[in-house]
């Protein structure tokens, strides 16, 4: 009787990769894009600075008044009945002369202090009478004076290379005379989806959806997230679920973009056309990352273009983008701050079942300043990301009891 051979054992899956290790490996591939471009300071919000900004002047450029009032010599005040005549008037944008003895100067906010004056008294604290003013209380030396260079000292680095520019930092750059800034180029991203089950909103009415069809939601939030990071996004739509079409789409995108981003079809062992298409054109690494939601993740290269494949479930795709793609894009721009802000807060919920993966739970702040948990933490429930204010970063193997201190990452630090 012929022997029957046993089926070959399935190849062992690689162990899940810790998030911090996966991020470090991913960032090692992210070389800062070049060359930098010159941009009007008016138009540089959200861009990453590609130069150190050194100030050529002190800000303020001179000691000046921080209030509308009167510049005085403290030694001239001899009591509440002291009458001090007004010897000059100094509006902002002009300069006065040395303060005459036993007199005051009418001064306005931002005007330079006259030589000899050592304090400013607010006009509300002065009584205007015939012949001058009376001051009810003894002035303190230095009060209501902004000192030269107290904001910015000449020669100092005001904004460092790698700073992601905000409205306030644009104002600061302008305050030291920069009308143009050197910034990192925008990351050019090609975004597309594959899958015959995907339908674009507006193409088919809900009542006419075929069994198994789903609306393509991921591309909408991924495009918005990319644009918030200052990327130039080319939406390539839904690529037909055929190998040749997928290869053509990837090949074309790789020639004009810095990054190709897709969602779905990256689980180990899953049958799809993304993996063989990327492997036919370049290299591909499939990782199982020890996080929940999320786990499947792909990184590769097609020519000079980076390829990243995200999981298909919407919350998995959303969270994985925030934790891995966001810092990757910031590093491509040369940003010096990649990690999101985290805050220690109390939990107003119980999470009694520990998971072997590091969990990112959708939560929101309540009126007591504690964190409430969204009831359904499934990776397919996108309403949890809309309802929530952020994520609780819960280490693997850890439970949470009501009142425990947890690490909270606000969406405000991840979505800006």
ABEGO torsion letter per residue (X at the ends): XBBBBBBBBBBBBBBBBBAAAAAAAAAAABBBBOBBBBBBAAAABGBBBABBBBBABBOBABBBBABBEBBBBAAABAEAABBBBBABBBBBGBBBBBBBBGBBBBBBBGBBBBBGBABBBBAAABBBBBGEBBBABBBBBGBGBBBBGAABBBGBBABBBGBBBBAAAAAAAAAAGBABBBBBBBBBBBBBBBEAABBBBGABBAAABBBGBBBBAAAAAAAAAAAAAGBBBBBAEBBBBBAAAAAAAAAAAAAABABBBBBEGABBGBBBAAAAAAAAABBBBBBBBBBOBEGBBBBBBBEABBBBBBBABAAAAAAAAAAAAAAAAAAAAGBABABBBBBBBBBABBBABBBABBBBBBBBBBAAGBBBBBABABAABAAAAAABAEBBBBBBGBBBBBGBBBBBBBAAAAAX
